[in-house]
Amino acid sequence: MHICDVSTITKYDLIMLGETLGDEIIKNHIENSHLMKYFVMVRKDNSEIIGQITLWIDIDKAQINNFYILHKYQRQNLGKKFLRYIINYLRMNNIKEITLEVRKSNIAAINLYELFDFSVVSIRKNYYSNGEDAYLMYLRIGSE
């Protein structure tokens, strides 16, 4: 992701997630953080951003913080392609473990993560602002 993408991402974050870190924090992460990594998926024909993944990477562990494909591009296997790309990126960078939280009600996302062998390791009670629980999911991708 580039600085020029930030305003689009904050707009999409609000649409897809109902919240955003905001332009300044995201810009600061892109310019100054060695831990936060932002990735966008774009259409080949016009470079329109159609999805986003945010990672927190600390030594050999990664946390997927945000992941979405815009509604009009869902159900086209793009989420699968994007997640496969990210897992390969993390493997190439010697990451051994990936975690994420997902709403218990987000069956489509849970099914996608399980397709990649993520497993539910615990439940985070009242994790989201509306009181919904989250599953903490885990995937080991590297050897010890």
C-alpha positions in Angstrom: 0.0 0.0 0.0 1.2 3.5 -0.8 0.5 6.8 1.0 -1.7 7.8 -2.0 -4.1 4.9 -1.1 -4.7 6.0 2.5 -7.8 8.1 2.0 -9.4 5.3 0.0 -8.6 2.7 2.6 -10.0 4.8 5.5 -13.2 5.2 3.5 -13.4 1.5 2.8 -12.5 0.6 6.4 -15.6 2.6 7.5 -17.8 0.8 5.0 -16.4 -2.7 5.6 -15.4 -2.6 9.2 -17.5 0.2 10.7 -14.3 1.9 12.0 -10.9 3.1 10.9 -7.6 4.2 12.5 -7.8 7.3 10.3 -5.6 8.9 7.7 -2.8 10.2 10.1 -2.3 7.0 12.0 -2.2 4.8 8.9 0.2 7.2 7.2 2.4 7.1 10.2 2.4 3.3 10.2 3.3 3.2 6.5 6.1 5.7 6.9 7.5 4.8 10.3 6.4 1.4 11.6 8.5 -1.7 11.0 5.7 -3.8 12.6 2.6 -2.7 10.7 2.3 -3.8 7.1 -0.6 -2.8 4.8 -1.5 -4.6 1.6 -4.1 -3.8 -1.0 -5.6 -5.9 -3.8 -6.2 -3.9 -7.0 -8.0 -4.7 -10.2 -5.5 -5.3 -13.1 -7.5 -3.3 -15.6 -7.8 0.0 -13.7 -5.9 -0.3 -10.4 -9.0 0.2 -8.4 -8.5 -1.0 -4.8 -10.8 -3.9 -4.1 -9.5 -5.3 -0.9 -7.1 -4.7 2.0 -5.1 -6.7 4.6 -3.3 -5.2 7.6 -0.7 -7.2 9.4 1.2 -6.7 12.7 4.5 -8.6 12.3 6.7 -9.1 15.4 9.9 -11.2 14.8 8.4 -14.6 13.6 4.7 -14.0 14.4 2.0 -12.2 12.4 -1.4 -11.0 13.4 -4.0 -10.3 10.7 -5.7 -7.2 12.0 -8.0 -6.3 9.1 -9.0 -8.3 6.0 -11.7 -7.5 3.5 -12.8 -7.7 -0.1 -15.3 -5.0 -1.1 -18.8 -6.4 -1.3 -19.2 -6.1 -5.0 -16.1 -8.3 -5.5 -16.9 -11.0 -3.0 -17.8 -14.5 -4.0 -15.2 -14.5 -6.8 -12.4 -16.3 -5.0 -10.5 -13.1 -4.6 -10.3 -13.4 -0.8 -8.8 -16.9 -1.2 -6.2 -15.5 -3.7 -5.4 -12.5 -1.4 -5.0 -14.7 1.7 -2.8 -17.2 -0.2 -0.6 -14.3 -1.3 -0.3 -13.1 2.3 0.5 -16.5 3.7 3.2 -17.0 1.0 4.6 -13.5 1.8 4.8 -14.4 5.5 6.5 -17.7 4.7 9.1 -16.0 2.6 9.8 -13.6 5.5 10.3 -16.4 8.0 7.1 -16.0 9.9 6.1 -19.1 11.7 2.7 -18.3 13.2 -0.4 -16.3 12.2 -3.3 -15.4 14.4 -6.4 -13.4 13.9 -9.8 -12.6 15.5 -13.0 -13.1 13.6 -16.6 -12.5 14.6 -18.4 -15.7 15.5 -21.1 -14.7 13.1 -18.8 -14.3 10.1 -19.3 -17.8 8.7 -17.9 -16.9 5.3 -14.6 -15.7 6.8 -14.3 -18.6 9.2 -14.8 -21.0 6.3 -12.1 -19.3 4.3 -9.6 -19.4 7.2 -10.4 -23.1 7.8 -9.8 -23.8 4.2 -6.2 -22.6 4.9 -6.0 -24.8 8.0 -6.5 -22.0 10.6 -8.1 -23.5 13.7 -10.1 -21.9 16.5 -7.9 -21.9 19.6 -10.1 -19.8 22.0 -13.2 -17.5 22.2 -12.8 -13.9 23.1 -15.9 -13.0 25.0 -17.6 -9.6 24.2 -14.6 -8.8 21.9 -16.4 -6.4 19.6 -18.0 -3.0 20.5 -21.4 -4.5 20.0 -20.7 -7.3 22.5 -20.2 -10.0 19.9 -17.7 -12.7 20.7 -14.6 -13.4 18.5 -12.8 -16.6 17.7 -9.1 -16.4 18.0 -7.8 -18.5 15.1 -4.2 -19.8 14.6 -2.1 -21.2 11.8 1.4 -22.5 12.0 3.2 -22.0 8.7 6.9 -22.5 9.6 9.0 -25.1 11.3 10.5 -24.5 14.7 
